[in-house]
Amino acid sequence: MTKLKNEYHIKEFSDEDYPLKNLSDTHIHTSPDIKPRLQTDIGAVLSAKNEKMHSIVLKSHLEPTSGRAIIASEVASFPVFGGVVLNNSVGGLNPEAVKASAEIGGRFVWFPTVSYPTMEMDWVKIEEILHVVAENNMVIGTGHMKPSDIFSLIDMAKTLGIWKIIVNHPLTGVVGATIDEQVEMASYAYLEHCFVACMEMHDNLDPMIIGDSIKEIGAKRCLMATDFGQIHNPLPVNGLKMFISTMFEYGISMDEIKLMCGVNPQKLILG
């Protein structure tokens, strides 16, 4: 089962012409961006629509995707969602950036990613941000936070009645959560496993480590996403097919996959 480099394949779905039908990808990077991306917002949305997917989420480390998602959704007549990542480019832990994103229609608030290593966690501001999240029924993503800060964020969100919490790619090097930590996180948050971690130019993670985590945690508390969009990786829609094929071969059932790629993310986005 172990694959070398990026030699993953797409399962032949004999009974399904559209294997991604009604599924969602909660983690796609698109252009415009300062890094080269494989597709524009519109290109990624049209690819998802052609696969008869349910929806996608656009993410940028540097600028809000709230308005971009609305434009892409209207152009393609397809559900697209966005939000804001609280990096230095939007003022860091900036409640006003969250308020603006919410007023535009942003559904997601990701805590710092590329700025996290140099950012001080101001828990007074974080509490203010979480009040905005609660008032607007938004989804929290933990970004590149380390487990100690993730647990603090989960505890604070829990006291405010916020249940829409995603721990982004817990197995990547930037997060590095142990299986015991993942179990504890999953008692209140959803774990978003991203296939990009298995790519050679990223963490080169053995996908079976993701499979083991899903089996240990349970599909009810997990999401499967790609975190694709980089020019050296496949298209996000193909990446999701590869991810599904790989997990299926490892013994994750199609019902569990549909739960992680469909029911769970859509409950978070629309619930």
N, C-alpha and C positions, 0 to 999 in steps of 0.2 A: 504493500500500500504506500510506503514512503516514496515520495516523488523527489526527483533531482531537479535542482534549479527551478524553472517555472513550467515544468513539463506536466501540467495538469490538463485533464481533458474534460469534455462535456459529455455527460451521460446521454445515451440515446433514450429519450422518453417516448417509448413506442405508442403510448396511449394519449399523448399530449403534444399537440402541435405547438403550443405556447407554454413551455414549462415555467415561465415567470408570471403567468396569468394571475392577476389579483394579488401579487406580492409587492412588497415595498422595499426600497433600499434607503436606509436612514443616514447614509454617509457617503456623499459623492462630492468630489472637488471638480470645479469647472472654471473656464475662463469667462470673463477677464480676470487675470491674476498676475502677480509679478513672477510667478513660476509658470513655465509652459504647461499647459493642460491639453488633454487629448480632445476634449469637446468643449464647445460653448454651452452656456445654460440651455439654449434652445436645442442644440444638438443632442445633449444628454436626455432632455425631455422627450424629444421625438423618438429616440431609440427606445426609451421606456414605453412610450405609447405604442410603438410598433410591436412590442412584445406583450401588449395587453396587460401591463403591470397596473397596479392600483395607484401607486404614487411614488415619488422620490423626494429626498431632502437634499438641498444644496447647501454646502458649507464652504466658507472661506475663512482662512486664518486672519485676514487683514481687514475685511470690510463686511458690514451686514449683508446678508442675502435676502432679507425680508422683502424688499421691493423688487429685487431681481426675480424672486420666486413668483410674485404676483404677475409680472410681465410675461415670464415664461409660461405660466399656467394659462393666461389669457390667449397667448399666441397659439399654443398647442391644444387648447381645450383639454387639459389634463391636470390632475391635482399635483401641485408642486409646493413644497413648504421650505421655509428658510428661517433665519434667525440671526443671532449675533454671537461672535466669539469674543470673550472679554480679554483680548490681548492689548498691548500698549497702543496699537494703531487706533483703537476706539476709546482710549483713556483708561485702559486696564479695568479694574473693578469699579465700573462706572454705572451707577444706577440710572443716570439720565440716558445712557445708550440703550439700556434695557427697556426703559419707558418708551423711547422713540421707536424701537423695534416692535414693541407690543402694539403701539398705536397704528403702525403701518400694517400689522397683521402677522408679525413674526411669531412662530410657534416655539422656537428653540432658543435656549440660552446655554451656550457652552462656556464653561469656566476656562481659564487660560490654557493655551496650548504652547505655541512657540515662545511666548513670553514668560511662561511659568517658572523656568529655572532662575530668572532674575527678579521675580516679582514677590513682594512681601504680601502674605495673606492678611488683609485687613478685614477682620471678622465683623466689625461694625458695618462696613460697607456691604459685606456679603449678606448680612442680615437684612439690610435695606433692599438689596437686590432680590432676595428671596421673598420679601413682602410684595414686590412688583410681580414676581413670578406667580405667587399665590393668587393675587388679585386678577391676573389675566389668564390663569389656567395654562401656563406654559410648561414646556418640558425642559428639565435640567440635563445637561451633559457635563460630565466631570472633566472633560478635556484631557490634559496631560498631568493632572494632579497625581501625586503619590498617595499610596494607601492611607497614610496618617491623616492627610488633609481630606481625602475622600470620606473617611469615616466621620470626621468633624462636620463636613458639609451635609452628609446624610442625616446625622443627628439633629442639626439645626433645621434642615428642611422638614424632618419628621415632626418636630415640635410645632411647625406652622401648618401641618396637615398636608404638605406637598408629597404626593406619591409618585408623580411622573419624573422618575430619576433614572438616568442611563449612565452606567459606568462604561465609558468609552474604552475599547480595546484593552482590557485588563491584562492581557498576556504579553503586550508589547514591552520593549525595553524601557520606554518612557514612563510606563506605569509600574510594571513589575509586581503585580499582585500574586501572592501565593494562592494555592488552592484553598487553604483554610481562610484566607482573607476574602477570596471570592465567595465562598460559602456564606460568610458573615455579611458581605455586601448584598448578596442576593436575597437575604431575608427581608430587605426593604426596597432594593433597587433592581433594575434589570441590567444584565451584563451584555454589552454589545460586542460580539466577536467579529472582527474585521479580517477579511481574507488577505488584505494587503500585507498583514504581518507574515504571511507565508511566502511572500515574494522574495526572490534572491537579493534584490537591491534594497530591501527593507530589513525586517528581522530574520528572514529566512527560517521562520518557525516551522517545525514539523506540524502539519495540520492535525495530526493525531493528538497533539497536546490540546488543541481546541476541542476536538471530539471528546477527549477524556473529561475536560472541564464541563462540557454540555451534559455528559452522562452523569457526572457527579452532582452538578447543580440542578439539573432538570430543565427541559425545554420551556417550561412555564415561566421561567425567570430569565430567559436568554433571548437575544436578538442575533440574527445573522445579517451582516452588511458587508459592503466591499471596501469602503474608504479608497476607492479607485478614482482615476481621473488623471493620474500621472502619465506622461507620454511614453514611458518605458513599460507600462502595464497594459493589459487588455482593456477593451471598452468595459465600463461598469456592468452593462447587461451581460456581457460574456463572462466577466469575473464572477457575477452572482451565479450563473449557470455552473461554472467550474466549482464554486464553493459548495453548491447544492450536491453536485455529483460526488465530490470528495467526501462530504459528510455522509451521504447515502451509502457509499461503499464501505464506510467505517461502521455502519450499523445504526445510524440515526435514521429513523423512519420518515417517510414522506409526510405523515401527519405531524410529526415533531418539527420538521422543516417548515411546513406551512404555518405552524404556530409561531415559530421564530421569525419568519420572513413576512408573515401576513397578519395574523391575529394580534400578536403582541405589539408590533410597531403601530398598527392602526388604532389599537386601543389607546396608546400613548398620544398619538397625534390628534385623534378625534374625540377621545373620551372626556 
